[in-house]
Amino acid sequence: MKAKCCPASLSKTPDELVHHARDHFDLPPDLMRALDSKPGADALKRYRGYEKRKGDAEGREGDAALNSYAAVEQWCKQNERAKLVEQDKGVKDHTVYVVSGWEIDSETAWVTYVLTSEKLMKNLWHIKESGMPVILCVDTTHRLVAEGHSVFVCGVRDIAQKFHKVAYGVQHSDKAVAPNAHMLRMVAKEYLRVKERMKWS
């Protein structure tokens, strides 16, 4: 129908287009019946569901580059604390950054990086300075990342047994020892850096 309608008619509403087509073209009976019928609620629901699925699929294809290993690697590089300081992004206590030492490898599908802030790291420092034994609580959660990676949550408990977050991370697997150990090393390394900084502040 679009091919038969003049360009001016394409700016019309759907009802006006139907009347235009009926008045100016010899349409087949099946098409005439389809134009006369109004879609029911079920048909509209099915159509909207189809459009949503179609849009989601197109979005996933368009975002394929964003979800690639190279894109994650680039994002980690740009959001390391040293890089943010270098770019004068105004790094403060609450600024979230990527802890140095992250590893992204497309060949082995290895993804391991940690996110934290100095404010979160100070939670660990305060517990340590209070004289309490530091018990690091670690857990991983699934189905939070579209790519299927595990989200790593790390924190400590205070004297009232309240949980205080220290760092978050993303890892390709929580089954293997190596990624878990690597993430804990990154958390420990960052804690030592913040501890040294606190000593002179």
Disulfide bonds with the S-S distance in Angstrom:
none
